[in-house]
Amino acid sequence: MIGLARRHPDLYTDDADPVFAERAAVMDIAVRLQLSEDHVRGMQATAEFARSLLPGVWDRARNGFASPAVVHDIVSRARVLEAPVGAPDDVGDAGRAAIAAVDDAATAWVLTCPPALLRRKVRGLVDRLLGDEAARRHTRAMEHRGVTFSEAGDGMSWLTIHGPTADLHAAYRRLSATAKHLQKTERDGRTRDQIRADLAAAWLTGVGTATAVKTKVFVTIPAQLLAGEPVPVQQAEIVGVGPIDPLSAKQMLLDAGSFHRVITDPVKNVILDMDRRTYRPTRAQRDWLILQHGTCSRDGCSRLAVDADLDHDRPWADGGTTDVRQLRPLCPRDHRLRHRTRSRYRTRPEERTVQVVTPTGFRSTAPAPF
């Protein structure tokens, strides 16, 4: 499908833009398989690398002798052997020859080795082919540095930093030294690990500094919870993320500089009114829609509404109005696809969700209500 979009971009866009045609095709695959577009991109990159540079492994996969996970493992290891873009011809040839050696060996290993052993053998072969090129390997690894966020449940999450060992070791040493000092002076019962975690969060958000984070986080807290009453229907939650425990919710309310009261139907859990005396279209509408949707309104998209664009259901140029009933949050990626491709975004009036009809005719379905 992506190849079709590259060859015939006019099928996906009005102006035959190849970039947005490919993006539309990726989104089409994502909504069909209920995967994220980034995941589809990763699958695409793995398949293209294997098909062009690991023909033996690719043939094993096509014939059912290598799983997608095995192909991904081999590609992720062999990729470091590829020459950088713009490298001299001899460097490029050497890189392709090294990858071919991995392909020859892995083509045989996939038939006889379990996945864990296969990974070790491929890693060992790649290390031998690289030799002592530590600087090159570090340069390759630096290209993949980044920060990831994942929920761990029970109102907790992981924030993981992948970066140079020297920098992160220095950061950890600073956290440890400061935590050791605080453990001696404050004596509040926290363990050193707990203090390190608290310090890292405070430093990254800039607590107590002129550059403290200004990001707006929407949290809904039922009034019954604050009063200590049981809450049978609603829970406190970070909008678009999920529930949080009552203790954290109360602390966030105490730490908040200001808050808005929201009146909610106690049975249907539907927002009825917001505590606003003055109507300011942009901010009030955005806050309302964030509370309503939580995430991008397109089926299957989990990007937060707080980072989304407010899109007119009926385009402004065609007479659409800036009315809360005519607005829906679309993440920047979907907002661009809606206006630059032949994909159609249709609002379901009752659920206020958005169905996407891809250029190939596929229609997304609304997620289950629970």
N, C-alpha and C positions, 0 to 999 in steps of 0.2 A: 504493500500500500504506500509506503514511504517512497519507494522507487517510482511508483506511478505518479505521485505528486511531483517528484523531481523532473520526470519526463514531460508531464502535462500539467504544469501549474495552473493553467486556465480552468481546469476542472475544479479547483479548490478556491480560486480567488478571481475577482472580477478583472484585476489588472495583471494577471499572470505573474504575480510576484512569487519567485521560487522560495524565498525564505518563509513567507507566511503560508504558502501552500504546504511546505513540509511541516510547519507547526500545526496546521489544521489536520494533516494526516496523523501526526503523533497524538493529538487530542482525540481523533476518531478511534484509534486503537485503544487509548486509555479508557474511554467511556465504554467501549465494548467489553474489555477485559476487567473493568473496574480496578484499574491500577492508576498510580500517579503518572503524570507525563514524564517526570524525571526518571521513574523506573523504566518506562518504555524507551526513553533515550538511552539509558544504560544497556538495556537489552539490545537495542539497535547497534550501539557502538561495539558491544561484544561480538555480535553476529557478523558485522562487517569486518572486524579484525580477523576473526577466525576464518571467514570465507576467503579473504584475500591473502592472508599470510600463514594460516595453519590449515591448508587444504586437507591433510590427512585426518586431523582431529574433526574438522567440519564434516568430512565424509562419514566418520564413525557416528557422529551425532545424527546425521540425516538417516542413517540406517538403524538407529535405535540402540547403538552400543555405547553411547556417551550421553549422559543427562545434561540438561542446560546448566546445572550447578557445576558439573565437572568441567564443561567448556569454559564457564566463567572463571573457575579457579586457574585453569591453564592460561587463559588470556591475561588475567591479572598478573600472573608471574612473568609471562613472556613479553608483556608490553614494555618492561623496563629495558629490553634489548633493542627496541626500535630507535633509530637514529633521530635526533631532533630535526624539526623542520628547517630546511635551508642548509643542512650539513653537507660537506663535500661528498662527491660521488663514492669515494673509497670508504668513507664512514658509513654511508647508507648501505653499500654492498655488504660490509661486514655485519651490520645490524641484521639485514635480511638473511644472511647466511647463518647467523646465530639462532634466529627464530626458526629457520628451516631445520636446524639440528634439534631444537625442542620439539618441533612437529613430528619429526621422524621417530624420536624416542617415545613421545606421549602417545602416538598412534598405536604403538605396540603395548604400552603400559595400560591403557584404558581397558584392554581385554583381559588383563591378568591381575591388576592391582585394585584393592578397595580404595575408596576416595581419600581416606586419610593418608595411606601409604603413597598414593599417586601425588598428592600435594607435596609430601616430603621429597619425593624423587625429583619432581619438576623443580622445586625450590633449590635442591642441591645442584641440579644441572645448570640452572640459571646462574647460581653463584659461581660455579666453575667457569662458565663462559664469560662472566664479567671479570673474573680474576680479581685484581687489587684495585679496581676502578672505584674506590670508595667515594671520591668526589663526584663522579658521574652518578652513582647510585643516590647520593644525598641530593643532588640537583633534581633527579627524577622524583624522589620522595617529596621534596619541597613543593612540587607542583600539586600535590594532593593534600597540603595542609588545609586545615579548616576547623570549624566548630560545629558540633552536632548537638541537637536537643532531643531527648526522648523521655516519655513519661514512664515512671516506675510504679505507679499505683499508690494508693493511700495518701494522695495529695503530695507526692514527692516526684522528682524528676532528676534526670542526669543531664549535666552540661559537660560535654567532652571536648577537649582541645587537642588537636593533632598538629604538632609543630616541632621545631628544632629542639633536640634534647637539651642543649645548653641553656636555652631560654626558659624552657619549662622546668628544668631542674632548679634554676635560680629562683623562679617564681615559687616553687614548692618550698625551697629553703627559706624564703622570706616569710611565707605563710607559717611554716613550722616555728621559726624563731619568734615571730610575733605571738603565736598561740602559746608558746612556752612561757613567754613573759606575762601574758594575760592570765594564764592558769595560776601563776604564782601571786599576782597582785589582786585579781578580782575574786577568786575563790567562790565562784557561783555554781559549782558542781558540774560544769560542762567538761566533757573529755576533750583531749587535744584534737581528736578528729572532728568533733562537733565544732570546736572553736575555729579550726581551719576552714570548715564548710561555711560557717557564718561570716568569717573574714572575707573569703573569696566572693561570696554573694554581695557583701557590703562594698567591697572595693570595685567590683565590676559595675554595680549600679550607681556608684558615686555617692553613697550615703554620707551626708554631712559636708559635701563639697559644693563649690559653685557650679560644677558640671554634672550634678546629680541627674540621673536619667529622668527625662520628661515624658516618657512613653505613657500613654493612657491605657490602663488595663480595666476592663469592665468586669465587675464582680456583682452578682445578684445575691442578696442576703435576705431571707424571709424575716419579717418582723417577729414572728413567733419564736424563731431561733434565738434572736437577741434577747427576748424576754425569758428564755429558758424553758419555753413550752415545747412539747413534742410537735414535730412537723411531719405529718403523714404523707404529704404530696410533694412539696418542694424541698430541695436541698440548696445550700449555698453553692455557687459554682462560678468559675471563671468563664465568662461568656465565650463560647466557641472552643473551649478546651475541655471542661468537664467539672464534676463536683469536687469540692474541697471540704475538709473537715470543719466542724463548727468552731473549734478553737482558733484555727487560722483565719476563718471568716471574721470572727469578732476582733481579732488583732488587726486585721486589714482595715476594718471600719474605724478603729481607734487611731490608726496611723494616718487615715485619709484626711487631707486638708478640707475637703468638701465632698458632699454626696447629693444625689438626687433620689427623691422618693418615687417609686414606681408602684402603681396600683395594679394588682393582678387578680384575675378571676380565680378564686380558691379551688374551684372544681376543675375547670378546663385549663388552668395554668396559662391563660392568655392575657397579654398586657392590655389593660383598658385605658390607662391614663398615666401621664408623667407629670411630676410636680414642677411645672414651668409657668411662670406668670407672664414672661415676655417671650414672644415667638421670634426666634432667630433662625431662619430657614436652613442655612447650611449646617450649623452645629446641632440644632435640635433634631433635624431630620436624620443626620448621620448617627447620632446617639440612639434614636428610636430604632433605626434599621439594624444597627449593630446588636441591640438587645433582642430584636425580633429574630434575626437570622443566625447570629453567632459566627457563621462562616460564609464564604462565597455562596451565593444562592444557586449556582449551577449544580445539577445532579452530580454527586460523586466528588466534588471539589471540597477539600478540607482546609483551605487557606483561610485565615482569620478575616472576619468582616471588618475588624478594626483597621486592617491594612488595605481594604478594598476600595475601589472606585465606586461612586454611585452612578449607576447607568440608568438612562431613561428607557423605560419599556418601549414607548413610542419615541423615536429619536426627536431631539429638540428641533432639528432642521425640518422635520415633517410635521411640526405643530405640537409636539409633546410638551407637557407641562411639568414644572418642578413641584410635583405633589407627592406626598409620601406614598400614596397608593400607586403612583406611576414610577417609582424608583425601586431599584434592587441593587444590592451590593454584588459587584463582580470583581474578582481579583484582577490585578493589572493584566495578567496573561490572558484571561478569558475576555476581558474588556477589549483588548486589541484584536483577538480572534473574531469577536462578534462584529467588529466594524471593518476588518481587513480581509475577511474570508467569506465564503459562501455558507458557512455554518449559521444556522438560525437558532436564536435563543428565545424561547417562548415561555412566558410567565404563566404558571398555574394560579389563577386568582385566589382560589380557596387556600391552598397551602403556602402561597407566596414562594414557591420553589420554581426553578427554571429548567425546563427541558431543552436539551440541545439536539437539533436535527443536523447530522453531519452531511457533508456534500455527497456521501455515498448512500444517504437515505436512512442511516441507522438513527433510531430514536432512543434517547436515554430514558431510564425509568427512575421514579422517585425512590429514595431509600426508605426502608421500613421505619415507621414512627418510633420504634424502640429497639 
